[in-house]
Amino acid sequence: MSEQRLHSRLLARVRVYVRIESTPDGSISKGTQYVCETRDLSFKGFCLNSEELIPEKSKLIMNVELDYGQGEFNHLGEVIWNRETDEAYVIGVHITEHLCNEMVWKEGVMAILTS
């Protein structure tokens, strides 16, 4: 995996509710939901811990709960990579569209840095 990130990643544990919109092979039904946790996040993506494997190129709707009172933020995303670990799966997700106020999202992510 080559390093192609445009935004710095922040090490943070944040709950993310993931809903499947589509998978390339149809292996997971549309609407299937998972609760994941970030290993790190940026303005444009996440590294998620997941108990379930979500295939590369899967399209997702994500609801992110930031701590410290910033609220909830919705995004569309695509799985870029995944790998199995001893305990579960690690999944790299690129945010393809913000379904929220992007400036407020950035402020929320920045607040994690200062907390």
N, C-alpha and C positions, 0 to 999 in steps of 0.2 A: 504494500500500500504506500503510495507516494504522498508526501506532505503537500497539500494544495490549499490549505486554509488561508482565507483572506482576513479572518477575524480571530483575535486571541481567544483561547478557551479559558474558562474559569472553572476551577475545581469546586463543585458544589453538588449537594444532594437535594434534588428538587423532584417532587412527585409529578409524573406526566401520565395523563390518561390518553391512551392510544386507541383510536378506532380505525379499523382497516377499511379503506375505500376500494382497493384492488390489489391483487398480487399477480405477478406475471404468469404464473401457472394455475391460478385459481385454487391454490391449495388451502387458502383461508377464506371463509365466507365474508362478503361485504357486511360491515356492521359489527363484526367480532371486536370485542374490546379487551384491552389489557391495561393493567396498572404497572407502570415502570418507574424507575428512579434514574435520574441522571448521574453519571460519573463526572461529567463536565458539560458545560454549555457555553454558547456564544450567542451573538445577535442572530446568527444564521444557521445554527445547528446544535445538535446534541450528540453525546455518546450516552446511550441508555443501557442500563442493566435490565434484562428481561428474563422471565422464567420460560418464555416461549420463543422459538426461532421465528423471526419475521424475515422472509426472503428479500434479497436485494431487488431493487426496482419496485418494491411495494409502495403504493400510495397511501398516505395516512392523514387523518385529521387528529391533531393533538391539542389537548387542553393542559396547560402548564400552570401549576399553582406555585407562585413565588411567595416566599415567606416575607416577613417584615411588613405586611400590609399592602404590598404592591398589587395584589389581586390575582385574577386568573386571566390567561392569555391563550387565544386559539390560533393555530397555525396549520397550514397544509405542509406536508413534507414527503420526502422520498427516502427510502432506505438506500444508502450508498454502499455499505459493507456490513458484514456480520461475522462473528466468530464465536465458537463454543468455548466456554471456560470450564473449570472443574465444577463450578456451582450452577451455572446457567448460561446465558448468552450475552454478548456485548454487541450493540447495534449502533452504527453510525447513521445519523439522520440529517439530511440537509433540509432547511426550511425553504420551501419553494414560494410560499405566499403567506403573509401575515394577515390573519382575519381579525386583527385588532389594531389599535393605534400604535404604529411602529415606534413613534417617539416615546410613548409611555412604556412600551416593552423595553426599549433600550435603557430608559431610566431605571426600570425595575432590575435589569441585569446589572447595571452599574451600582445599584444599591447593595447588591450582594458583595461587591468588592469592598465597600466601605463598612460592612458590618462585622 
